[in-house]
């Protein structure tokens, strides 16, 4: 089992545990009522009533924690009133104990909420940095229709390292879609390195293979590795494409990335598999020449590039989303409609719960006279 699968398994377990913990205070109070009601007077369930607000504090809102504390106090008071001992010394001490613990729970709740606010602020900073690094491209570049989409994971994780860029150069429209291993600001820093190097190399290098080698050298120059990511495991998968001006073809260099898809205007679909598989960028395992593969890009065809947040999205049974299977035979009026339909379909497949960010880039070669 890979690390991504292990992370998904942990995420599913965390969701189940969170639901159980949120139900736990009510279960404890109910158990305390049953225990105290059906046992002799010498036995008391006060420890259970005191534990309920403490358990609620890290997971409930302030109002929810207050409600749990009040419920625990009312249960103790009701039981002692029913037994006719409410105003005796021991029951009063029990009420004071539950009240003291409830006040302590409110303090704990405040500390946790402040920590959550700081975490949310850090996420906003990471997302803002990502948006600055990945501006939305124009919808028309070099005579091609373009649409891009970045979908953050529906999980309590920092923004990831998915990236895309499109630029019009003297050699045609060049684009890249990639995925940096890692999360948070370190991943954003690595994305900035790749995007900056791509925009420079795309304008200067005569070949797409030369662009890929420039990206490799840019990563090697970074003194701290891939934006501070693990030096042994940090790498970037990427697919680079080039559509020469006036030519009905596309050239692609694939560095360990999910295979792009070519959607024809009649609904036919091609999976653009590389002739020779290549390692991702930044692995530092030797240098060998890149090789670009070439395919026909007829008028009306759409080139779709994406990250593994799409192809590794799972449903409740653990079945991966297959974009080629789901898109084959379908026709879309434009790239924006394609991406909208794709993201909606992924949400339906996963039930709205995803564990990885997703970058999508669609480029359409218009028909003559369009």
Residue pairs with C-beta under 8 A, 6 or more apart in sequence:
1 9
4 308
4 312
4 356
7 355
8 314
8 355
11 155
11 355
15 353
18 59
21 55
21 59
22 59
22 60
24 55
25 52
25 53
25 55
25 56
25 60
25 68
26 52
26 68
28 48
28 49
28 51
28 52
28 55
29 48
29 49
29 52
29 68
29 71
29 72
29 75
31 45
31 48
32 45
32 46
32 48
32 49
32 52
32 72
32 75
33 45
33 75
33 79
35 43
35 45
35 48
36 43
36 44
36 45
36 79
37 79
41 83
41 85
44 94
46 76
46 94
46 97
46 98
49 72
49 73
49 75
49 76
49 98
50 72
50 97
50 98
50 101
51 101
52 68
52 69
52 71
52 72
53 65
53 68
53 69
53 72
53 101
53 102
53 105
53 106
54 101
54 104
54 105
54 108
56 64
56 65
56 68
56 69
56 105
56 109
57 65
57 105
57 106
57 108
57 109
57 112
58 108
58 109
58 112
60 68
60 109
61 109
61 113
62 106
62 109
62 110
62 113
65 105
65 106
65 109
66 102
66 106
68 102
68 105
69 98
69 99
69 101
69 102
69 103
69 105
69 106
70 102
72 98
72 102
73 95
73 98
73 99
73 102
76 91
76 94
76 95
76 98
77 86
77 95
80 86
80 88
80 91
80 94
80 95
85 91
122 158
122 184
123 158
123 159
125 185
126 158
126 159
126 184
126 185
126 188
127 152
127 159
129 185
129 188
130 150
130 159
130 188
130 191
133 163
133 188
133 191
133 192
133 195
134 150
134 163
134 164
134 165
134 191
134 195
136 148
137 146
137 148
137 164
137 165
137 166
138 146
139 145
139 146
139 147
139 336
140 146
141 166
141 167
141 168
141 173
142 168
142 172
142 173
142 243
142 245
143 245
143 366
144 173
144 243
144 363
144 364
144 365
144 366
145 334
145 335
145 363
145 364
145 366
146 166
146 335
146 361
146 362
146 363
146 364
147 334
147 335
147 336
147 338
147 339
147 360
147 361
147 362
148 164
148 166
148 339
148 359
148 360
148 361
148 362
149 339
149 343
149 358
149 359
149 360
149 361
150 162
150 164
150 357
150 358
150 359
150 360
151 309
151 343
151 346
151 354
151 357
151 358
151 359
151 360
152 159
152 160
152 357
153 160
153 309
153 354
153 355
153 356
153 357
153 358
154 352
154 353
154 354
155 353
155 354
155 355
157 183
157 355
158 183
158 184
158 185
158 187
159 183
159 184
159 187
159 188
159 357
160 179
160 180
160 182
160 183
160 187
160 309
160 356
160 357
161 179
161 180
161 181
161 182
161 183
161 187
161 188
161 190
161 191
161 236
161 357
162 177
162 178
162 179
162 180
162 191
162 307
162 309
162 357
162 358
162 359
163 176
163 177
163 178
163 179
163 180
163 191
163 194
163 195
163 359
164 175
164 176
164 177
164 178
164 305
164 359
164 360
164 361
165 175
165 176
165 195
165 198
165 199
166 173
166 174
166 175
166 361
166 363
167 173
167 174
167 175
167 198
167 199
167 202
167 203
169 202
169 203
170 203
171 202
171 205
171 206
171 242
171 244
172 242
172 243
172 244
172 245
172 247
173 242
173 243
173 245
173 363
174 198
174 202
174 208
174 211
174 240
174 241
174 242
174 243
175 240
175 241
175 242
175 305
175 361
175 363
176 194
176 198
176 238
176 239
176 240
176 241
177 238
177 239
177 257
177 305
177 306
177 307
177 359
177 361
178 191
178 194
178 236
178 237
178 238
178 239
178 257
178 281
178 307
179 236
179 237
179 238
179 257
179 307
179 308
179 309
179 359
180 187
180 190
180 191
180 194
180 226
180 227
180 229
180 234
180 236
181 187
181 226
181 229
181 230
181 233
181 234
181 235
181 236
182 190
182 226
182 227
182 229
182 230
182 234
186 226
186 227
186 228
186 229
187 227
187 229
188 227
189 227
189 228
190 226
190 227
190 228
190 229
190 234
190 236
191 227
192 227
193 218
193 219
193 222
193 226
193 227
194 215
194 218
194 219
194 236
194 238
194 281
196 218
197 214
197 215
197 218
197 219
198 211
198 215
198 240
200 214
201 210
201 211
201 214
201 215
201 218
202 211
204 214
205 211
205 214
207 292
208 240
208 241
208 242
208 251
208 252
208 253
208 290
208 292
209 253
209 289
209 290
209 291
209 292
211 240
211 253
212 238
212 240
212 253
212 255
212 281
212 290
213 290
215 238
215 240
215 281
216 281
216 282
216 287
219 226
219 236
219 281
219 282
220 282
220 284
225 231
225 234
226 234
226 235
226 236
226 282
234 282
235 256
235 279
235 280
235 281
235 282
235 283
236 255
236 280
236 281
236 282
237 255
237 256
237 257
237 258
237 280
237 281
237 307
237 308
238 254
238 255
238 256
238 257
238 280
238 281
239 252
239 253
239 254
239 255
239 257
239 258
239 259
239 260
239 305
240 252
240 253
240 254
240 255
241 250
241 251
241 252
241 253
241 260
241 303
241 305
241 363
242 250
242 251
242 252
242 292
243 249
243 250
243 251
243 297
243 303
243 363
243 365
244 251
248 296
248 297
248 298
248 299
248 365
249 294
249 295
249 296
249 297
250 262
250 294
250 295
250 297
250 303
251 292
251 293
251 294
252 260
252 272
252 274
252 292
252 293
252 294
252 295
253 278
253 290
253 291
253 292
253 293
254 260
254 272
254 274
254 277
254 278
254 293
255 278
255 279
255 280
255 281
255 290
256 277
256 278
256 279
256 280
257 280
257 307
258 306
258 307
258 308
258 310
258 311
259 271
259 272
259 273
259 274
260 272
260 303
260 304
260 305
260 306
261 269
261 270
261 271
261 272
261 303
261 304
261 306
261 323
261 324
261 327
262 269
262 270
262 272
262 295
262 297
262 301
262 302
262 303
262 304
263 269
263 301
263 302
263 304
263 327
263 330
263 332
263 338
264 270
264 298
264 300
264 301
265 298
265 299
265 300
265 301
265 331
265 367
266 331
267 328
267 329
267 330
267 331
268 328
269 324
269 327
269 328
269 329
270 295
271 324
272 293
272 295
274 291
274 293
275 291
275 293
276 291
278 290
278 291
279 285
297 303
297 365
298 365
299 365
299 366
299 367
299 368
299 370
300 364
300 365
300 366
300 367
301 364
301 365
302 332
302 335
302 338
302 362
302 363
302 364
303 362
303 363
303 364
303 365
304 323
304 327
304 338
304 360
304 361
304 362
305 360
305 361
305 362
306 323
306 358
306 359
306 360
306 361
307 356
307 357
307 358
307 359
307 360
308 356
309 354
309 356
309 357
309 358
309 359
310 321
310 323
310 342
310 346
310 358
310 360
311 320
311 321
311 322
311 323
312 320
312 321
312 356
313 320
313 321
313 346
313 349
313 350
313 354
313 356
313 358
314 320
314 321
314 349
314 350
315 321
315 349
315 350
315 351
316 351
321 345
321 346
321 349
321 350
323 342
326 342
326 345
327 342
330 341
332 338
332 341
334 364
335 362
335 363
335 364
336 362
338 362
339 360
339 362
342 360
343 358
343 360
346 354
346 358
347 354
